[in-house]
Structure formats: C-alpha cells, structure tokens
Amino acid sequence: MKTTFAVNWQYGVASHPGWFRMVNEDRSLLRIGSTHSGEPYAVAVIADGMGGSGDGEKASEVAIDIARLWLDEKLPALLRRKTLFPQLNISIEQLFYEINQRLIRLGEDAGTQIGTTLTLLFLLNETYYICHIGDCRIYKANHKLNIHQLTRDQSWIFEQVRKGRLSKQKARTHPRRHILMHCLGYQKKLNLVQRTGFFTEDHLFLLCSDGFYDRLPDPRIERYLQEGNQEGQDLQQMSDMLIDRALDKRSNDNISVILVRSLSSSYSFWERLWYRTKNFHMLFPVQWRK
C-alpha cells in the first residue's frame, strides 16, 4: 500500500480476515480534517462485528456507516462551538445509542440478534477523547514506543483477570476469552467507557481488534513497533507489518489495526499549558466515566 501522509498527520490502516475465515467482520474508518479556524483533527473508529451467516459483517458495516454520517452531518457544527468537548461527549454518546437502536431493530426484523463492538478516538489540540464498548483496544505509545492501553476490555476473561481468578498468561488461551459482556445491538442500555486525556506529537495511537492482540502480547507489540521505527517504516508500512506478525502467529480471527500520529504541533509549551488549564475543568468529569 502507498505511504499515507496528511498535512498534520501520519497514519496507517490495515485489515485481514485471518487464517480460516472467509469473511472479514472488522470495519474501520479514519477521518482527517481541520476546524473552521484551521486546527487539525483526526477521528479513528474500529468495529468488530459478531454473529453467524454474515450478521457480524452487517452489524459492523451499519455501525461504521452511521458513524460516517455523523462525521459528515454533526461533527462540523460541533467543531464551531467554543466549548467543544462537553457537547462532543453528548453527541458521541447519542451516536452510540443510535447505532445500538438500529442494530436492535435490524435483529428484530430478521428474527435474530446482531451485534458489534465500537471504539472511537477523537484527536484535537493535543487532547484525545475516547468512547468505547466491547473489546477492541486503543493503545497510546510514547516516544520510546512503550505502549499503554487506554481502553478496558469489556469481556468475561478481563473480569476474571481483574478479580484475580485467572492470570494474564492463562487468560490468553482460555476457551471463553472471546465472550463479551457489553456490545452494541443486544441491550437497550449501554455501558459505555468514555475518557479524555492529552497527547503530544511524540505519541502514537494504535487501535486494534481482538484478533490482533489475541496473538501478540503487549511486550511483543512494543518490540515490533520499535523495530519498524528503527527500520524507518512509515505508519502504513508499520500497519501492514503488524498484520503480518499476527498472521505469523496463526491468528484465526479477523485482524485490524489503525495507527495515527500527529506530525507536528503549532503550539508552544506555554500555549499548551494554558489550553490544558483552561479545559481541565470540562475534561475531568468525563475522564473516569465507565
């Protein structure tokens, strides 16, 4: 695939159905643009559908289509607001509920249930916002490409590890590791994970489906990112390489990754400090919502 650069961002997107899968039920979306005042933003979305006979593919496709419509019709008006993030939080929450209701109706019409995970990352002015349900992940890597998981897996296996009933090592091969506790399309009330924080041009964001991290533990992901960086790979080449590494481990699930990084910052240290102080009061209430 060709090298992918935008004016203010570098990015890479890659996906594969995995070994033994005929259909790829993963879907992803990346939108890069600027506000009316010229501030660059990026929105990355990843969905992992579930269900047999193509239902999972349909669910993730519907989720991404509705998210794309939101980007076209709702986000431009939000970006013109002086107090963006409180309204952004409300609008994205409504987006997730709209997708959920659509999937429930589609399932009822078909006499079944169709569902998908959905994870959204919004980047603007060195601030990130996340809304998440399911078990796709977002990692943030520092300048050394050491990664930190920003999302929480809403899965049965994660709860067992969190409660000390299973070790991480045993969880990686447990037969129930793919059972979800929360997703879109199954229940009317959603358990969304929402958080905000800050980033710099040194940070790299990685979004991925469970078919990727199921085969590659965090230390190995770090190693591959560091090796790719040392070899001078751009983010598209790095994305393709990560998919290949997961396939090398015989991943039998769909595999998807998105990499995105700010190329430069137009703000000085004092401008960044002022922005963070000014917006801390409106970010903090969202930061720890479950």
KETI-190339 format. One record per residue (C-alpha): residue in three letters; x, y, z; residue number from 1. Coordinates in Angstrom, 2 decimals. Each point is the difference from the previous one (the first is absolute). Layout:
+------+---------+---------+---------+-----+
: rest :      xx :      yy :      zz :  nr :
+------+---------+---------+---------+-----+
:  ALA :       X :       Y :       Z : NUM :
...
+------+---------+---------+---------+-----+
% end
This chain:
+------+---------+---------+---------+-----+
: rest :      xx :      yy :      zz :  nr :
+------+---------+---------+---------+-----+
:  MET :    0.00 :    0.00 :    0.00 :   1 :
:  LYS :    1.16 :    3.53 :   -0.63 :   2 :
:  THR :    1.51 :    2.27 :    2.63 :   3 :
:  THR :   -2.73 :    1.92 :    1.79 :   4 :
:  PHE :    0.65 :    3.53 :    1.20 :   5 :
:  ALA :   -2.31 :    2.93 :    0.57 :   6 :
:  VAL :    1.08 :    3.55 :    0.67 :   7 :
:  ASN :   -0.13 :   -0.41 :    3.78 :   8 :
:  TRP :   -0.20 :   -3.76 :    0.48 :   9 :
:  GLN :    1.71 :   -3.22 :   -0.90 :  10 :
:  TYR :   -2.17 :   -3.11 :   -0.01 :  11 :
:  GLY :   -0.35 :   -3.61 :   -1.05 :  12 :
:  VAL :   -3.00 :   -2.31 :   -0.30 :  13 :
:  ALA :    0.10 :   -3.75 :   -0.65 :  14 :
:  SER :   -2.33 :   -2.97 :    0.36 :  15 :
:  HIS :   -0.09 :   -3.72 :   -0.82 :  16 :
:  PRO :   -2.65 :   -2.72 :    0.45 :  17 :
:  GLY :    2.57 :   -2.21 :    1.75 :  18 :
:  TRP :    0.70 :   -3.67 :   -0.45 :  19 :
:  PHE :   -3.04 :   -2.23 :   -0.64 :  20 :
:  ARG :   -2.50 :    2.89 :   -0.28 :  21 :
:  MET :   -1.88 :    0.60 :   -3.23 :  22 :
:  VAL :   -1.55 :    3.31 :    1.11 :  23 :
:  ASN :    1.58 :    3.02 :    1.67 :  24 :
:  GLU :   -2.47 :    1.36 :    2.56 :  25 :
:  ASP :    2.34 :    2.82 :    1.07 :  26 :
:  ARG :   -0.62 :    3.49 :   -1.31 :  27 :
:  SER :    1.98 :    3.20 :    0.55 :  28 :
:  LEU :   -0.20 :    3.68 :   -0.89 :  29 :
:  LEU :    2.51 :    2.84 :    0.15 :  30 :
:  ARG :   -0.97 :    3.62 :   -0.59 :  31 :
:  ILE :    2.55 :    2.82 :   -0.07 :  32 :
:  GLY :   -0.95 :    3.65 :   -0.33 :  33 :
:  SER :    0.22 :    3.45 :    1.53 :  34 :
:  THR :   -2.34 :    2.31 :    1.90 :  35 :
:  HIS :   -1.26 :    3.29 :   -1.44 :  36 :
:  SER :    2.97 :    1.69 :    1.69 :  37 :
:  GLY :    2.50 :   -2.41 :   -1.52 :  38 :
:  GLU :    0.66 :   -2.28 :    2.98 :  39 :
:  PRO :    0.72 :   -3.57 :   -1.18 :  40 :
:  TYR :   -2.07 :   -2.89 :    1.36 :  41 :
:  ALA :   -0.17 :   -3.74 :   -0.56 :  42 :
:  VAL :   -2.73 :   -2.53 :    0.74 :  43 :
:  ALA :    0.71 :   -3.76 :   -0.06 :  44 :
:  VAL :   -2.73 :   -2.61 :    0.44 :  45 :
:  ILE :    0.25 :   -3.79 :    0.13 :  46 :
:  ALA :   -2.79 :   -2.58 :    0.24 :  47 :
:  ASP :    0.07 :   -3.78 :    0.36 :  48 :
:  GLY :   -3.29 :   -1.63 :   -0.94 :  49 :
:  MET :   -1.33 :   -3.25 :    1.44 :  50 :
:  GLY :   -2.51 :   -2.54 :   -1.16 :  51 :
:  GLY :   -0.26 :   -2.77 :   -2.57 :  52 :
:  SER :   -1.08 :   -0.01 :   -3.65 :  53 :
:  GLY :    1.35 :    3.49 :   -0.68 :  54 :
:  ASP :   -1.84 :    1.65 :    2.89 :  55 :
:  GLY :    3.23 :    1.24 :    1.59 :  56 :
:  GLU :    1.14 :    1.52 :   -3.26 :  57 :
:  LYS :   -3.34 :    1.76 :   -0.37 :  58 :
:  ALA :    0.08 :    1.31 :    3.59 :  59 :
:  SER :    3.48 :    1.53 :   -0.27 :  60 :
:  GLU :   -0.82 :    1.41 :   -3.42 :  61 :
:  VAL :   -3.14 :    1.70 :    1.34 :  62 :
:  ALA :    1.96 :    1.41 :    2.95 :  63 :
:  ILE :    2.68 :    1.51 :   -2.23 :  64 :
:  ASP :   -2.56 :    1.37 :   -2.48 :  65 :
:  ILE :   -1.88 :    1.82 :    2.79 :  66 :
:  ALA :    3.29 :    1.26 :    1.45 :  67 :
:  ARG :    0.98 :    1.33 :   -3.44 :  68 :
:  LEU :   -3.34 :    1.80 :   -0.27 :  69 :
:  TRP :    0.62 :    1.56 :    3.44 :  70 :
:  LEU :    3.41 :    1.22 :   -1.19 :  71 :
:  ASP :   -1.61 :    1.60 :   -3.06 :  72 :
:  GLU :   -3.09 :    1.52 :    1.60 :  73 :
:  LYS :    0.61 :    0.56 :    3.74 :  74 :
:  LEU :    3.71 :    0.48 :    0.59 :  75 :
:  PRO :    0.46 :    3.17 :   -2.12 :  76 :
:  ALA :   -2.50 :    1.90 :    2.16 :  77 :
:  LEU :    1.58 :   -1.30 :    3.20 :  78 :
:  LEU :    3.43 :    1.18 :   -1.12 :  79 :
:  ARG :   -1.31 :    3.57 :   -0.22 :  80 :
:  ARG :   -0.93 :    0.04 :    3.69 :  81 :
:  LYS :    2.21 :    1.82 :    2.49 :  82 :
:  THR :   -0.55 :   -2.72 :    2.63 :  83 :
:  LEU :    0.42 :   -3.07 :   -2.17 :  84 :
:  PHE :    0.65 :   -2.95 :    2.27 :  85 :
:  PRO :   -3.13 :    0.02 :    2.21 :  86 :
:  GLN :   -2.19 :    0.12 :   -3.12 :  87 :
:  LEU :    2.22 :   -2.51 :   -1.79 :  88 :
:  ASN :   -0.45 :   -2.42 :    2.89 :  89 :
:  ILE :   -3.80 :    0.30 :   -0.21 :  90 :
:  SER :   -0.09 :   -0.30 :   -3.79 :  91 :
:  ILE :    2.23 :   -3.07 :   -0.16 :  92 :
:  GLU :   -1.99 :   -1.68 :    2.76 :  93 :
:  GLN :   -3.13 :    0.64 :   -2.09 :  94 :
:  LEU :    1.82 :   -1.46 :   -3.01 :  95 :
:  PHE :    0.69 :   -3.26 :    1.85 :  96 :
:  TYR :   -3.64 :   -0.23 :    1.12 :  97 :
:  GLU :   -1.21 :    0.68 :   -3.54 :  98 :
:  ILE :    2.16 :   -2.84 :   -1.35 :  99 :
:  ASN :   -1.18 :   -2.27 :    2.80 : 100 :
:  GLN :   -3.67 :    0.69 :   -0.73 : 101 :
:  ARG :    0.51 :   -0.58 :   -3.73 : 102 :
:  LEU :    1.64 :   -3.36 :    0.62 : 103 :
:  ILE :   -2.72 :   -1.08 :    2.41 : 104 :
:  ARG :   -2.65 :    0.84 :   -2.61 : 105 :
:  LEU :    1.89 :   -1.85 :   -2.72 : 106 :
:  GLY :    0.29 :   -3.02 :    2.25 : 107 :
:  GLU :   -3.70 :    0.05 :    0.82 : 108 :
:  ASP :   -0.88 :    0.22 :   -3.69 : 109 :
:  ALA :    2.25 :   -2.98 :   -0.74 : 110 :
:  GLY :   -1.16 :   -2.01 :    3.00 : 111 :
:  THR :    3.46 :   -0.11 :    1.52 : 112 :
:  GLN :    2.57 :    2.24 :    1.74 : 113 :
:  ILE :    2.93 :    1.70 :   -1.69 : 114 :
:  GLY :    2.66 :    1.90 :    1.85 : 115 :
:  THR :    3.32 :    1.76 :   -0.21 : 116 :
:  THR :    2.63 :    1.60 :    2.15 : 117 :
:  LEU :    0.78 :    3.66 :   -0.70 : 118 :
:  THR :    2.96 :    2.09 :    1.03 : 119 :
:  LEU :    0.46 :    3.66 :   -0.96 : 120 :
:  LEU :    3.02 :    2.27 :    0.46 : 121 :
:  PHE :   -0.19 :    3.78 :   -0.57 : 122 :
:  LEU :    3.18 :    2.12 :   -0.09 : 123 :
:  LEU :    0.09 :    3.81 :    0.06 : 124 :
:  ASN :    2.30 :    2.61 :    1.52 : 125 :
:  GLU :    2.12 :   -2.61 :    1.80 : 126 :
:  THR :   -3.11 :   -1.36 :    1.70 : 127 :
:  TYR :   -1.38 :   -3.47 :   -0.59 : 128 :
:  TYR :   -3.54 :   -1.20 :    0.65 : 129 :
:  ILE :   -1.03 :   -3.67 :    0.03 : 130 :
:  CYS :   -3.40 :   -1.67 :   -0.07 : 131 :
:  HIS :    0.09 :   -3.77 :    0.11 : 132 :
:  ILE :   -2.09 :   -3.13 :    0.39 : 133 :
:  GLY :    1.22 :   -3.57 :   -0.44 : 134 :
:  ASP :    3.52 :   -1.38 :   -0.24 : 135 :
:  CYS :    1.81 :    1.88 :   -2.74 : 136 :
:  ARG :    2.89 :    1.96 :    1.46 : 137 :
:  ILE :    1.69 :    3.37 :   -0.19 : 138 :
:  TYR :    3.65 :    0.25 :    1.03 : 139 :
:  LYS :    2.05 :    3.16 :    0.38 : 140 :
:  ALA :    3.73 :   -0.39 :   -0.61 : 141 :
:  ASN :    2.58 :    2.50 :    1.26 : 142 :
:  HIS :    3.13 :    1.18 :   -1.80 : 143 :
:  LYS :    1.73 :   -3.29 :    0.86 : 144 :
:  LEU :   -3.02 :   -1.87 :   -1.39 : 145 :
:  ASN :   -0.86 :   -1.45 :    3.38 : 146 :
:  ILE :   -3.75 :   -0.58 :   -0.10 : 147 :
:  HIS :   -2.74 :    0.67 :    2.55 : 148 :
:  GLN :   -3.54 :   -1.32 :   -0.47 : 149 :
:  LEU :   -2.58 :    2.81 :    0.22 : 150 :
:  THR :   -3.12 :   -2.16 :   -0.33 : 151 :
:  ARG :   -1.32 :   -2.80 :    2.19 : 152 :
:  ASP :   -1.02 :   -3.32 :   -1.52 : 153 :
:  GLN :   -3.67 :   -0.58 :    0.76 : 154 :
:  SER :    0.37 :   -3.76 :   -0.10 : 155 :
:  TRP :   -0.58 :   -2.89 :    2.36 : 156 :
:  ILE :    3.68 :   -0.91 :    0.02 : 157 :
:  PHE :    1.09 :    3.55 :    0.91 : 158 :
:  GLU :   -2.31 :   -0.09 :    3.03 : 159 :
:  GLN :    1.54 :   -3.28 :    1.15 : 160 :
:  VAL :    3.50 :    1.45 :   -0.27 : 161 :
:  ARG :   -1.06 :    3.21 :    1.74 : 162 :
:  LYS :   -1.52 :   -1.97 :    2.89 : 163 :
:  GLY :    3.13 :   -2.14 :    0.33 : 164 :
:  ARG :   -1.70 :   -3.23 :   -1.08 : 165 :
:  LEU :    2.23 :   -0.49 :   -3.04 : 166 :
:  SER :    3.53 :    1.02 :   -0.89 : 167 :
:  LYS :    0.61 :    1.99 :   -3.18 : 168 :
:  GLN :    1.98 :   -2.93 :   -1.36 : 169 :
:  LYS :   -2.86 :   -2.48 :    0.47 : 170 :
:  ALA :   -2.52 :    2.52 :   -1.27 : 171 :
:  ARG :    1.76 :    0.13 :   -3.38 : 172 :
:  THR :   -0.98 :   -3.60 :   -0.80 : 173 :
:  HIS :   -3.24 :   -0.34 :    1.97 : 174 :
:  PRO :   -2.87 :   -1.34 :   -2.16 : 175 :
:  ARG :   -2.36 :    2.72 :    1.27 : 176 :
:  ARG :    2.35 :    2.90 :   -0.70 : 177 :
:  HIS :   -2.17 :    1.39 :   -2.83 : 178 :
:  ILE :   -3.25 :    0.23 :    1.98 : 179 :
:  LEU :   -1.14 :    3.63 :    0.18 : 180 :
:  MET :   -1.76 :    1.60 :    2.94 : 181 :
:  HIS :   -1.07 :    3.11 :   -1.95 : 182 :
:  CYS :   -0.47 :    0.91 :   -3.67 : 183 :
:  LEU :   -2.45 :    1.76 :   -2.31 : 184 :
:  GLY :   -3.15 :   -1.68 :   -1.26 : 185 :
:  TYR :   -0.97 :   -2.21 :    2.94 : 186 :
:  GLN :   -1.26 :    2.25 :    2.81 : 187 :
:  LYS :   -1.73 :    3.37 :    0.02 : 188 :
:  LYS :    2.11 :    1.37 :    2.87 : 189 :
:  LEU :    3.68 :    0.36 :   -0.82 : 190 :
:  ASN :    3.05 :   -0.16 :    2.23 : 191 :
:  LEU :    2.27 :    2.46 :   -1.82 : 192 :
:  VAL :    3.56 :    0.73 :    1.01 : 193 :
:  GLN :    0.89 :    3.67 :   -0.57 : 194 :
:  ARG :    3.23 :    1.77 :    0.86 : 195 :
:  THR :    2.14 :    2.95 :   -1.01 : 196 :
:  GLY :    3.65 :    0.90 :    0.33 : 197 :
:  PHE :    2.86 :    1.77 :   -1.69 : 198 :
:  PHE :    2.60 :   -0.93 :   -2.60 : 199 :
:  THR :    2.96 :    1.53 :   -1.81 : 200 :
:  GLU :    1.61 :   -0.58 :   -3.38 : 201 :
:  ASP :    2.18 :   -2.62 :    1.71 : 202 :
:  HIS :   -3.00 :   -2.24 :    0.58 : 203 :
:  LEU :   -1.25 :   -2.70 :   -2.36 : 204 :
:  PHE :   -3.54 :   -1.41 :    0.24 : 205 :
:  LEU :   -0.76 :   -3.61 :   -0.91 : 206 :
:  LEU :   -3.56 :   -1.26 :   -0.40 : 207 :
:  CYS :   -0.44 :   -3.75 :   -0.51 : 208 :
:  SER :   -2.53 :   -2.82 :    0.07 : 209 :
:  ASP :    0.32 :   -3.00 :    2.29 : 210 :
:  GLY :    1.26 :   -2.18 :   -2.84 : 211 :
:  PHE :    3.18 :    2.07 :    0.11 : 212 :
:  TYR :    0.83 :    0.18 :    3.71 : 213 :
:  ASP :   -1.25 :   -3.55 :    0.61 : 214 :
:  ARG :    3.15 :   -1.22 :   -1.75 : 215 :
:  LEU :    2.41 :    2.76 :    1.01 : 216 :
:  PRO :    0.54 :    0.91 :    3.68 : 217 :
:  ASP :    0.85 :    3.60 :    0.84 : 218 :
:  PRO :    3.80 :   -0.49 :    0.26 : 219 :
:  ARG :    0.05 :   -1.53 :   -3.47 : 220 :
:  ILE :   -2.10 :    2.83 :   -1.46 : 221 :
:  GLU :    2.50 :    2.46 :    1.48 : 222 :
:  ARG :    2.91 :   -1.92 :   -1.49 : 223 :
:  TYR :   -1.52 :   -0.05 :   -3.48 : 224 :
:  LEU :   -0.81 :    3.73 :    0.16 : 225 :
:  GLN :    3.57 :    0.75 :    1.10 : 226 :
:  GLU :    1.48 :   -2.21 :   -2.72 : 227 :
:  GLY :   -2.17 :    1.62 :   -2.65 : 228 :
:  ASN :    1.02 :    3.44 :    1.19 : 229 :
:  GLN :    3.69 :   -0.94 :   -0.05 : 230 :
:  GLU :   -0.40 :   -1.24 :   -3.58 : 231 :
:  GLY :   -1.49 :    3.36 :   -1.01 : 232 :
:  GLN :   -3.46 :   -1.36 :   -0.79 : 233 :
:  ASP :   -2.84 :    2.46 :   -0.40 : 234 :
:  LEU :   -3.26 :   -0.77 :    1.78 : 235 :
:  GLN :   -1.60 :   -1.75 :   -2.97 : 236 :
:  GLN :    2.98 :   -2.31 :   -0.32 : 237 :
:  MET :   -0.09 :   -0.52 :    3.75 : 238 :
:  SER :   -3.72 :   -0.83 :   -0.10 : 239 :
:  ASP :    0.56 :   -2.58 :   -2.73 : 240 :
:  MET :    2.91 :   -1.46 :    1.95 : 241 :
:  LEU :   -2.10 :   -0.35 :    3.18 : 242 :
:  ILE :   -2.68 :   -1.89 :   -1.94 : 243 :
:  ASP :    2.69 :   -2.31 :   -1.40 : 244 :
:  ARG :    1.37 :   -0.67 :    3.50 : 245 :
:  ALA :   -3.46 :   -0.96 :    1.26 : 246 :
:  LEU :   -0.45 :   -2.30 :   -3.00 : 247 :
:  ASP :    3.37 :   -1.56 :    0.78 : 248 :
:  LYS :   -1.53 :   -1.02 :    3.33 : 249 :
:  ARG :   -2.83 :   -1.76 :   -1.85 : 250 :
:  SER :   -2.72 :    2.41 :    1.03 : 251 :
:  ASN :   -3.32 :   -1.66 :   -0.80 : 252 :
:  ASP :   -2.06 :    3.16 :    0.50 : 253 :
:  ASN :   -0.36 :    3.18 :   -2.04 : 254 :
:  ILE :    2.90 :    2.40 :    0.57 : 255 :
:  SER :   -0.16 :    3.80 :   -0.29 : 256 :
:  VAL :    2.31 :    2.82 :    1.04 : 257 :
:  ILE :    0.00 :    3.79 :   -0.32 : 258 :
:  LEU :    3.08 :    2.08 :    0.78 : 259 :
:  VAL :   -0.19 :    3.79 :    0.24 : 260 :
:  ARG :    2.46 :    2.62 :    1.18 : 261 :
:  SER :    0.18 :    3.79 :   -0.08 : 262 :
:  LEU :    2.84 :    1.15 :   -2.22 : 263 :
:  SER :    0.53 :    3.35 :    1.70 : 264 :
:  SER :   -1.40 :    2.35 :    2.56 : 265 :
:  SER :   -0.60 :    3.66 :   -0.67 : 266 :
:  TYR :   -0.24 :    0.79 :    3.72 : 267 :
:  SER :    2.80 :    1.11 :    2.27 : 268 :
:  PHE :    0.49 :   -1.47 :    3.47 : 269 :
:  TRP :   -1.79 :    2.95 :    1.64 : 270 :
:  GLU :   -2.87 :   -0.16 :   -2.50 : 271 :
:  ARG :   -0.44 :   -3.71 :    0.74 : 272 :
:  LEU :    0.11 :    0.66 :    3.75 : 273 :
:  TRP :   -2.61 :    2.75 :   -0.33 : 274 :
:  TYR :   -2.24 :   -2.23 :   -2.12 : 275 :
:  ARG :    0.20 :   -2.89 :    2.45 : 276 :
:  THR :   -0.69 :    2.24 :    3.02 : 277 :
:  LYS :   -2.90 :    1.68 :   -1.78 : 278 :
:  ASN :   -1.60 :   -3.30 :   -0.99 : 279 :
:  PHE :    0.83 :   -2.17 :    3.02 : 280 :
:  HIS :   -3.29 :    0.79 :    1.75 : 281 :
:  MET :   -2.07 :   -1.17 :   -2.95 : 282 :
:  LEU :    2.12 :   -3.08 :   -0.74 : 283 :
:  PHE :    0.32 :   -1.42 :    3.49 : 284 :
:  PRO :   -3.67 :   -0.92 :    0.54 : 285 :
:  VAL :    0.09 :   -2.17 :   -3.13 : 286 :
:  GLN :    3.39 :   -1.55 :    0.63 : 287 :
:  TRP :   -1.03 :   -2.75 :    2.41 : 288 :
:  ARG :   -3.47 :   -0.84 :   -1.24 : 289 :
:  LYS :   -0.65 :   -3.73 :   -0.40 : 290 :
+------+---------+---------+---------+-----+
% end
